[in-house]
Amino acid sequence: MTTARDRGPADALADALDLPDGEARCAELDRIAAHADATGDPGTALAARFALIETYLQLGQGWRLVEPVRRCRSALAQEPAGGRPGDVTRLLRHQRQAVEALLGTPRVGLDQARSLLDDLAERLGGAAEPVAELRCRLADHLGAEPTARREYARWQAAASGPDGAGATAGAVAGCPGCAPARRAELLAGWGEPVEALEALRPVLDGEVDCTDQPERALVAGLLPWLRTGAATRAARAHVRAYRRHRRERAAFPLLATHLRFCALGGHLEQGLAVLAEQLPRLDQPVDDLAAMEFAAAGSLVCALAVEAGLGGRRIHRPGHGARPAAELDVATLGGQLQALATALAGSFDARNGTGHQSGRIASWLADRPVAEPVPLPAEDEDEDGDRPDDPAEPGEEEPVPLSLALLTRALDARGDGYAVEPDGAVVGRWGAAVIQFRRLGERGEILHARVVATRRVPADRRAEAYAFCNAWNHDRLLPAAYVHDPGDGALVLVGGVTTDLAHGVAPAQLVVLVTAAVSTGVAYAEAVAALPGGDEG
């Protein structure tokens, strides 16, 4: 009997990609990559590890990127002509993400991250924007402020150069729409609130296209506004941004600033409400840095609440692992959060060989209000003061970041029926094809269309199904076809179309891409339906 391990690498990889995100998928992709290494198949090794890296990112496990990125570099060096178009840029982007993981967890070795960063500098140039930014942020993380400031100046110079960056460096850099917020966060941490607000001006003036804006920039401005006497504007910004961030998993790292605003702005009732609402997320944080900062900010809210006579309040903390659920008074919860923040800071410092993170957390815990509380606006109150003008709807030919709204707008423009699932996937049926559109990648910049033919094939016709998919892949560019065996006696014939839109997509272009995915997907499903043997679906 033929098993999954006996089949060709393309079929095994296709089956692995059809597994849900999780450890089983990671283990299978890692096995396929290791087998490809052993058999001298660098192309399959590279494809499997790219998929493994993207699965780690989807799971919020960036700390696991270092080893697959290192092995991808080795596999790409063995590929004829350096691999497929785009492979080098894709790998460099993942290399940047691996270095960034250092900032989020002490589980990545400092020497490993520095080695990847030095290699990135060798490939892009030491003055390239992503290199200067990463060196700046790494130095700041280690507490080397003079070095961080020098690299900050290089980062600014690279970003404001004639074309902002070279083509490759620009593709490797993080989201340009979020760069002002990243700069503002650094400046605010260095005690320069006025300069931080100036760095945010492009976003607040509506000059930036990014699906995370303006809310991320509003959070970056919360403490600078408080410290410069603009408490009312900070209050508006908090309410507007928290309305979005309260439910977005990727926004967890921003919640610490929301809590610090509540503490330093005198909004202790609001701070306790935010803490109570968001506390369950602390048990599954995006990374260790976000957990440390959330815990420190939550502990500060609790300490100030106790001083204000609110220590008798009780907050429910759900059980997690061996910890039972409990109703905790504010003082007890604050102590638990302080212990967690302090322990995590110590872990970072042990890895870094400095005391910077422990000192930073200690300073947070010692903070006191810097402004008199002002009324918080109602959530539905007009917030035009947060930004002079919202950017206009993008023109049909103007590239903007891929978003769920842009995708549904493209389907609406075609007159298609569809449903949006809770996880953001968009699903519809076109004749013999069920097609699911999903945004993948660190920032949802990859459009993936998964086509499932409604006609199924009996499992005893497996050889025929493989032959059909192999012939389709030989003769057609899209969709990439493969066979999925759900184990119920019938095979599902599936196709996939993936488009990297890291540089954005114009609405008109997205309509073309969606149309192409639908037309090729329907053609594929109709070809499956026409296979001999009648309708086994």
SERO-776736 format. One line per field, with one value per residue (C-alpha): residue in one letter; chain; y, z, x. Coordinates in Angstrom, 1 decimal. Example, Ala and Ser with C-alpha at 12.3 -4.5 7.8 and 13.67 -1.06 7.14 Angstrom:
2
drengu <- a;s
selo <- A;A
py <- -4.5;-1.1
pz <- 7.8;7.1
px <- 12.3;13.7
end
This chain:
537
drengu <- m;t;t;a;r;d;r;g;p;a;d;a;l;a;d;a;l;d;l;p;d;g;e;a;r;c;a;e;l;d;r;i;a;a;h;a;d;a;t;g;d;p;g;t;a;l;a;a;r;f;a;l;i;e;t;y;l;q;l;g;q;g;w;r;l;v;e;p;v;r;r;c;r;s;a;l;a;q;e;p;a;g;g;r;p;g;d;v;t;r;l;l;r;h;q;r;q;a;v;e;a;l;l;g;t;p;r;v;g;l;d;q;a;r;s;l;l;d;d;l;a;e;r;l;g;g;a;a;e;p;v;a;e;l;r;c;r;l;a;d;h;l;g;a;e;p;t;a;r;r;e;y;a;r;w;q;a;a;a;s;g;p;d;g;a;g;a;t;a;g;a;v;a;g;c;p;g;c;a;p;a;r;r;a;e;l;l;a;g;w;g;e;p;v;e;a;l;e;a;l;r;p;v;l;d;g;e;v;d;c;t;d;q;p;e;r;a;l;v;a;g;l;l;p;w;l;r;t;g;a;a;t;r;a;a;r;a;h;v;r;a;y;r;r;h;r;r;e;r;a;a;f;p;l;l;a;t;h;l;r;f;c;a;l;g;g;h;l;e;q;g;l;a;v;l;a;e;q;l;p;r;l;d;q;p;v;d;d;l;a;a;m;e;f;a;a;a;g;s;l;v;c;a;l;a;v;e;a;g;l;g;g;r;r;i;h;r;p;g;h;g;a;r;p;a;a;e;l;d;v;a;t;l;g;g;q;l;q;a;l;a;t;a;l;a;g;s;f;d;a;r;n;g;t;g;h;q;s;g;r;i;a;s;w;l;a;d;r;p;v;a;e;p;v;p;l;p;a;e;d;e;d;e;d;g;d;r;p;d;d;p;a;e;p;g;e;e;e;p;v;p;l;s;l;a;l;l;t;r;a;l;d;a;r;g;d;g;y;a;v;e;p;d;g;a;v;v;g;r;w;g;a;a;v;i;q;f;r;r;l;g;e;r;g;e;i;l;h;a;r;v;v;a;t;r;r;v;p;a;d;r;r;a;e;a;y;a;f;c;n;a;w;n;h;d;r;l;l;p;a;a;y;v;h;d;p;g;d;g;a;l;v;l;v;g;g;v;t;t;d;l;a;h;g;v;a;p;a;q;l;v;v;l;v;t;a;a;v;s;t;g;v;a;y;a;e;a;v;a;a;l;p;g;g;d;e;g
selo <- A;A;A;A;A;A;A;A;A;A;A;A;A;A;A;A;A;A;A;A;A;A;A;A;A;A;A;A;A;A;A;A;A;A;A;A;A;A;A;A;A;A;A;A;A;A;A;A;A;A;A;A;A;A;A;A;A;A;A;A;A;A;A;A;A;A;A;A;A;A;A;A;A;A;A;A;A;A;A;A;A;A;A;A;A;A;A;A;A;A;A;A;A;A;A;A;A;A;A;A;A;A;A;A;A;A;A;A;A;A;A;A;A;A;A;A;A;A;A;A;A;A;A;A;A;A;A;A;A;A;A;A;A;A;A;A;A;A;A;A;A;A;A;A;A;A;A;A;A;A;A;A;A;A;A;A;A;A;A;A;A;A;A;A;A;A;A;A;A;A;A;A;A;A;A;A;A;A;A;A;A;A;A;A;A;A;A;A;A;A;A;A;A;A;A;A;A;A;A;A;A;A;A;A;A;A;A;A;A;A;A;A;A;A;A;A;A;A;A;A;A;A;A;A;A;A;A;A;A;A;A;A;A;A;A;A;A;A;A;A;A;A;A;A;A;A;A;A;A;A;A;A;A;A;A;A;A;A;A;A;A;A;A;A;A;A;A;A;A;A;A;A;A;A;A;A;A;A;A;A;A;A;A;A;A;A;A;A;A;A;A;A;A;A;A;A;A;A;A;A;A;A;A;A;A;A;A;A;A;A;A;A;A;A;A;A;A;A;A;A;A;A;A;A;A;A;A;A;A;A;A;A;A;A;A;A;A;A;A;A;A;A;A;A;A;A;A;A;A;A;A;A;A;A;A;A;A;A;A;A;A;A;A;A;A;A;A;A;A;A;A;A;A;A;A;A;A;A;A;A;A;A;A;A;A;A;A;A;A;A;A;A;A;A;A;A;A;A;A;A;A;A;A;A;A;A;A;A;A;A;A;A;A;A;A;A;A;A;A;A;A;A;A;A;A;A;A;A;A;A;A;A;A;A;A;A;A;A;A;A;A;A;A;A;A;A;A;A;A;A;A;A;A;A;A;A;A;A;A;A;A;A;A;A;A;A;A;A;A;A;A;A;A;A;A;A;A;A;A;A;A;A;A;A;A;A;A;A;A;A;A;A;A;A;A;A;A;A;A;A;A;A;A;A;A;A;A;A;A;A;A;A;A;A;A;A;A;A;A;A;A;A;A;A;A;A;A;A;A;A;A;A;A;A;A;A;A
py <- 0.0;3.5;5.9;9.6;9.1;7.0;9.7;12.4;15.5;17.8;15.7;15.4;19.2;19.8;17.6;19.3;22.8;21.5;20.8;23.4;25.8;24.0;21.7;18.8;21.0;22.3;18.8;17.6;20.6;20.1;16.4;17.1;19.7;17.3;14.6;17.0;17.9;14.3;13.5;16.6;18.4;22.1;23.3;21.3;22.0;25.7;25.6;23.5;25.9;29.0;27.4;26.5;30.0;31.4;28.9;30.0;33.6;32.8;31.0;34.0;32.0;34.3;33.0;29.7;31.4;31.5;27.9;27.6;30.9;29.7;26.5;28.4;30.4;27.2;25.7;28.8;28.8;25.4;26.3;26.9;30.7;31.4;29.9;31.3;35.0;36.6;33.9;36.0;39.0;36.6;35.1;38.5;39.6;36.5;37.1;40.6;39.0;36.5;39.4;41.2;38.1;38.8;42.0;40.0;37.0;36.0;32.5;33.8;33.9;37.3;36.0;34.3;37.5;39.6;37.1;37.3;41.1;41.3;39.0;41.3;44.3;42.5;41.8;45.1;47.5;48.9;52.1;50.4;51.3;47.9;47.4;50.8;50.4;46.9;48.1;51.1;49.0;46.4;49.0;50.5;47.1;46.6;50.1;51.5;54.8;56.7;53.8;53.7;57.4;57.1;54.3;56.3;59.1;56.6;55.1;58.5;59.4;56.1;56.5;60.1;59.3;59.8;56.6;55.9;52.7;50.4;48.1;45.1;47.0;48.6;45.2;43.8;46.8;46.6;48.3;51.9;53.1;52.0;53.4;56.8;55.0;52.9;56.0;57.8;55.0;55.2;59.0;58.8;56.2;58.6;61.3;63.4;63.7;66.8;65.0;61.8;63.8;65.4;61.9;60.9;63.9;62.1;59.6;62.1;64.3;61.4;61.0;57.3;54.3;51.4;49.2;49.6;53.4;55.8;53.7;52.5;56.1;57.3;54.9;56.0;59.6;58.8;59.5;62.3;64.1;63.6;64.9;68.0;69.1;67.7;65.4;66.0;64.9;61.9;60.9;61.0;59.0;56.3;55.8;55.7;53.3;51.0;50.5;48.7;47.2;45.6;42.6;42.4;39.7;41.4;44.6;43.0;44.7;48.1;47.4;48.3;51.9;52.0;50.9;53.4;56.2;55.3;55.2;58.4;60.3;59.6;57.3;54.5;53.2;52.9;51.3;48.6;48.0;47.6;45.3;43.1;42.8;42.0;39.9;36.6;37.5;37.6;33.8;33.6;36.7;37.6;37.4;37.7;41.5;42.2;40.1;41.8;45.3;44.5;43.0;46.0;48.5;46.5;46.4;50.2;50.6;48.3;50.2;53.6;52.2;51.0;54.4;55.9;53.7;51.2;48.3;46.4;45.9;42.3;41.2;37.7;36.0;32.8;29.6;28.7;25.5;24.6;28.0;27.9;30.6;33.2;36.4;38.6;42.0;44.7;44.7;40.9;41.0;43.9;41.9;38.9;41.1;42.9;39.5;38.4;41.6;41.5;37.9;38.4;41.5;39.4;36.8;39.4;40.8;37.4;36.8;40.4;40.7;44.0;45.3;47.6;45.8;45.4;49.1;50.1;48.1;49.4;53.0;52.1;50.7;53.9;56.3;58.6;60.6;63.5;65.2;65.9;63.6;64.9;63.4;60.4;60.9;58.4;55.7;57.0;60.6;62.4;62.1;64.5;66.1;63.0;63.7;66.7;64.7;61.0;59.9;59.7;56.4;55.1;55.6;52.6;52.6;53.6;50.8;50.4;47.5;44.4;44.4;42.4;45.5;45.8;42.1;42.2;45.4;43.6;40.7;43.3;45.0;41.6;41.0;37.8;36.2;35.3;34.9;36.2;33.6;34.6;34.3;36.7;34.2;35.0;32.0;31.6;29.1;29.5;26.5;23.4;25.3;26.4;29.2;30.6;33.8;34.4;36.9;35.3;36.6;38.7;41.7;39.9;41.0;37.7;36.8;33.1;31.6;27.9;26.2;23.0;21.0;19.9;16.6;14.0;10.9;7.5;6.8;3.7;6.0;7.7;7.0;8.6;11.7;12.2;11.8;14.4;16.9;16.3;16.8;20.0;21.4;20.5;22.2;25.1;27.8;28.3;27.0;24.7;21.4;18.7;15.8;15.9;12.7;13.6;9.9;9.3;7.1;10.0;12.3;16.0;17.7;21.1;24.0;27.1;30.6;32.7;36.3;38.4;41.9;43.3;46.5;47.0;46.5;48.9;48.2;47.7;45.3;43.3;42.8;41.4;39.0;37.9;37.4;35.3;33.2;32.5;31.8;29.4;27.9;27.2;25.8;23.4;22.3;21.7;19.6;17.5;17.2;15.9;13.1;9.7;7.6;9.6;11.8;10.4;13.7
pz <- 0.0;-0.9;2.0;2.1;2.8;-0.4;-2.7;-4.6;-2.9;-4.7;-3.6;0.0;0.2;-1.2;1.4;4.2;3.0;3.2;6.9;9.3;10.9;14.0;15.2;12.9;9.8;11.2;11.9;8.4;6.6;8.7;7.8;4.1;4.2;6.0;3.5;0.6;2.1;2.3;-1.3;-2.8;-3.7;-2.7;-4.5;-2.4;0.8;0.1;-0.7;2.5;4.7;3.2;4.1;7.6;8.2;7.2;9.4;12.4;11.6;11.4;14.8;16.3;16.9;15.3;17.7;15.7;12.4;12.9;12.0;8.9;7.6;8.0;6.1;3.4;2.7;2.3;0.0;-2.1;-2.6;-4.2;-6.5;-10.2;-11.0;-7.4;-7.3;-8.7;-9.2;-5.9;-3.7;-2.7;-1.7;0.1;2.1;3.0;4.2;6.4;7.6;8.8;10.6;12.3;13.6;14.8;16.8;18.9;20.2;21.2;23.1;25.0;23.3;20.3;20.9;20.6;18.5;16.1;15.5;15.1;12.5;10.5;10.7;9.6;6.7;5.8;5.9;3.6;1.1;1.2;2.4;5.9;5.1;3.7;5.5;7.0;8.2;9.9;11.4;12.9;14.2;15.8;17.4;18.6;20.2;21.9;23.2;24.7;26.3;24.0;23.3;21.7;19.2;18.7;17.9;15.3;13.6;13.8;11.8;9.2;9.1;8.6;5.9;4.0;4.2;2.9;0.1;-3.6;-3.8;-0.1;-0.5;-3.2;-4.8;-2.8;0.4;0.1;-0.4;2.7;5.0;7.3;6.5;5.4;6.7;10.2;10.1;11.6;14.6;15.1;15.1;17.4;19.9;20.0;20.4;23.2;25.0;24.8;26.5;23.3;23.2;20.8;18.3;18.6;17.7;14.8;13.5;13.5;11.4;8.0;9.4;11.4;8.3;6.2;4.0;4.7;3.3;5.8;7.1;10.7;10.6;12.0;15.1;15.6;15.3;17.7;20.3;19.7;20.4;23.6;26.1;24.1;24.0;27.8;28.4;26.3;27.8;25.1;27.5;25.6;22.3;24.0;25.5;22.0;20.5;23.2;22.8;19.0;18.9;21.7;19.9;17.3;19.3;22.0;19.7;17.3;18.2;16.4;18.4;21.8;21.9;21.8;24.9;27.3;26.0;26.4;30.0;30.7;29.2;31.7;34.6;33.7;32.6;35.8;34.2;36.7;36.3;32.6;33.2;35.4;32.8;30.1;32.3;33.2;29.6;28.2;31.0;29.4;26.4;28.6;28.8;25.0;24.1;20.7;22.3;25.6;25.2;24.7;27.8;29.9;28.9;29.4;32.8;33.9;32.7;34.3;37.6;37.4;36.9;39.9;42.2;41.4;41.8;45.3;46.2;45.0;47.2;44.6;45.9;47.0;43.4;42.2;38.7;37.3;36.1;34.1;34.8;32.6;32.8;36.5;37.6;38.7;37.9;40.7;41.6;42.6;44.4;42.6;45.0;44.6;40.8;40.7;42.6;40.3;37.2;38.7;39.4;35.8;34.3;36.5;35.7;31.9;32.1;33.9;31.2;28.5;30.5;31.1;27.4;26.6;29.2;30.4;33.0;30.6;30.4;34.2;34.6;32.1;33.7;37.1;35.8;34.4;37.8;39.5;37.1;38.4;36.7;34.5;33.7;35.3;34.0;31.3;30.3;27.9;24.9;24.1;21.7;19.0;19.4;16.3;16.3;13.5;15.8;15.7;12.1;10.0;7.1;6.6;3.4;0.4;-1.0;-3.1;-6.8;-8.9;-10.1;-6.8;-4.9;-1.3;1.3;0.8;3.2;3.8;2.8;-0.5;-1.2;-0.6;-2.6;-5.6;-5.3;-5.0;-8.1;-9.9;-8.5;-6.7;-3.8;-0.8;2.9;5.3;7.9;11.5;10.8;7.9;5.0;2.2;0.7;-2.3;-4.9;-8.6;-10.5;-9.7;-7.6;-4.0;-3.7;-0.4;-0.5;2.5;3.4;4.5;5.6;8.6;7.6;5.5;2.3;0.5;-1.4;-1.4;-3.3;-2.5;-5.0;-4.1;-6.8;-5.7;-7.6;-5.4;-6.6;-4.9;-3.0;-5.2;-8.2;-6.5;-9.3;-11.8;-9.6;-9.3;-13.0;-13.6;-11.3;-12.7;-16.2;-15.2;-13.5;-16.6;-19.0;-17.0;-14.9;-12.5;-10.2;-8.8;-8.5;-5.9;-4.3;-0.7;1.1;4.1;5.0;4.4;1.2;-1.3;-2.6;-2.9;-5.8;-4.7;-6.4;-5.1;-6.5;-4.4;-5.1;-3.1;-2.7;-0.3;-2.4;-2.3;-4.9;-6.8;-6.5;-10.3;-10.2;-7.4;-9.4;-12.2;-9.8;-8.3;-11.8;-12.8;-9.7;-10.2;-14.0;-13.6;-10.5;-12.3;-15.3;-13.0;-11.2;-14.5;-15.7;-12.5;-13.1;-16.6;-15.5;-16.6;-14.2;-13.6;-10.5;-7.4;-5.5
px <- 0.0;1.3;1.6;2.1;5.8;6.1;4.6;6.4;7.6;5.1;2.2;3.5;4.1;0.6;-1.0;1.0;-0.1;-3.7;-3.3;-4.7;-2.2;-0.7;2.0;1.0;1.5;4.8;6.1;5.1;6.7;9.9;9.9;9.5;12.3;14.7;13.9;14.5;17.9;18.8;17.8;19.5;16.2;16.9;13.8;11.4;13.5;13.1;9.4;8.7;10.7;9.1;5.7;7.0;8.2;4.8;3.0;5.2;4.3;0.6;0.9;2.7;5.9;8.4;11.1;11.2;12.2;16.0;16.8;14.5;15.7;19.3;18.5;16.6;19.8;21.7;19.0;18.8;22.6;22.2;19.4;20.3;20.2;19.4;15.9;12.7;12.0;11.2;12.8;15.7;13.5;11.2;14.0;15.5;12.1;11.8;15.4;14.3;11.4;13.7;15.9;12.7;11.8;14.9;13.1;10.0;11.4;14.6;14.3;16.2;20.0;21.6;24.5;22.1;20.1;23.2;24.6;21.4;21.5;25.1;24.3;21.4;23.7;26.1;23.4;21.6;24.3;24.8;23.0;19.9;16.6;15.7;19.3;19.5;16.1;16.9;20.2;18.5;15.8;18.3;20.5;17.5;16.4;19.9;19.9;22.6;20.9;23.8;24.2;20.4;20.3;23.1;21.3;18.0;19.7;20.8;17.3;15.7;18.3;17.6;13.8;13.9;16.4;15.6;13.5;13.2;15.2;16.6;14.0;15.1;15.6;12.2;10.6;12.4;11.6;8.6;5.4;6.2;2.8;3.7;7.3;6.2;4.7;7.8;9.9;7.5;7.7;11.5;11.5;8.9;11.0;14.0;12.0;11.2;7.4;7.4;9.7;7.6;4.4;6.2;7.2;3.5;2.5;2.4;-0.1;-2.2;-2.3;-3.7;-0.7;-0.1;-1.9;-1.9;-4.7;-3.3;-3.6;-4.5;-5.1;-1.6;-0.3;-2.9;-1.6;2.0;0.8;-1.1;1.7;3.4;0.1;-0.3;3.2;2.7;-0.6;-2.9;-4.9;-8.1;-6.7;-5.1;-8.5;-10.1;-7.2;-7.5;-11.2;-11.0;-8.0;-9.2;-12.5;-10.5;-7.7;-9.8;-10.6;-7.6;-5.2;-2.3;-3.0;-2.1;1.3;-0.5;-2.6;0.2;0.2;-3.6;-3.2;-0.4;-2.5;-5.3;-2.8;-0.9;-4.0;-5.9;-8.5;-8.3;-11.8;-11.2;-7.9;-9.4;-12.1;-9.5;-7.4;-10.4;-11.5;-8.0;-6.5;-7.4;-5.2;-2.2;-2.1;-1.6;0.3;1.8;5.3;7.1;7.8;4.1;3.3;6.0;4.8;1.1;1.8;3.9;1.2;-1.6;0.4;0.8;-3.0;-3.6;-1.1;-2.6;-6.1;-5.2;-3.8;-7.1;-9.2;-10.2;-8.2;-11.3;-12.4;-12.3;-11.3;-11.8;-8.7;-9.4;-7.6;-4.7;-2.6;-2.1;-3.4;-7.1;-9.6;-9.9;-11.6;-8.7;-8.7;-6.8;-3.8;-3.3;-3.7;-1.3;1.3;0.9;1.4;4.4;6.0;5.4;6.7;9.8;10.6;10.2;12.5;15.1;14.9;15.6;18.5;20.0;20.0;21.2;23.9;22.5;20.0;18.2;14.8;14.6;15.4;12.8;10.1;11.0;10.6;7.2;6.1;7.3;5.4;2.8;0.0;1.3;-2.0;-5.4;-8.1;-10.4;-13.7;-13.4;-15.6;-18.4;-17.3;-19.6;-18.6;-17.1;-13.3;-12.4;-9.9;-7.7;-6.8;-7.5;-9.0;-9.5;-7.8;-10.2;-11.2;-8.3;-8.5;-9.1;-5.4;-3.9;-2.0;-3.1;-2.5;-4.6;-7.5;-10.7;-12.7;-10.8;-11.3;-15.1;-15.3;-13.7;-16.3;-19.1;-17.9;-18.2;-21.6;-20.6;-22.3;-20.0;-19.8;-17.2;-16.2;-15.2;-11.5;-11.8;-11.8;-14.2;-16.0;-18.3;-19.5;-19.0;-20.6;-18.6;-16.0;-16.0;-13.4;-12.0;-10.1;-7.7;-5.1;-1.8;1.6;2.7;0.6;-2.0;-0.2;-0.5;-3.8;-4.5;-7.4;-8.2;-10.3;-12.2;-13.9;-17.4;-17.0;-15.1;-13.3;-13.3;-10.1;-9.5;-9.0;-6.0;-3.6;-6.0;-6.5;-2.7;-2.3;-5.0;-3.4;0.1;-1.2;-3.0;0.1;2.2;-0.2;-1.7;-0.2;-3.1;-4.4;-1.7;-3.6;-3.2;-5.1;-6.4;-7.4;-9.7;-9.8;-13.5;-13.1;-13.3;-10.6;-10.9;-9.3;-8.0;-6.2;-4.5;-3.6;-1.2;-0.2;2.2;0.9;3.5;3.7;0.0;-2.7;-4.9;-8.7;-9.0;-6.0;-7.6;-10.7;-8.5;-6.8;-10.1;-11.5;-8.5;-8.7;-12.4;-12.2;-9.2;-10.7;-14.0;-12.2;-10.3;-13.5;-15.2;-12.3;-12.6;-16.4;-15.6;-13.4;-14.7;-16.8;-19.9;-20.6;-19.2;-19.7
end
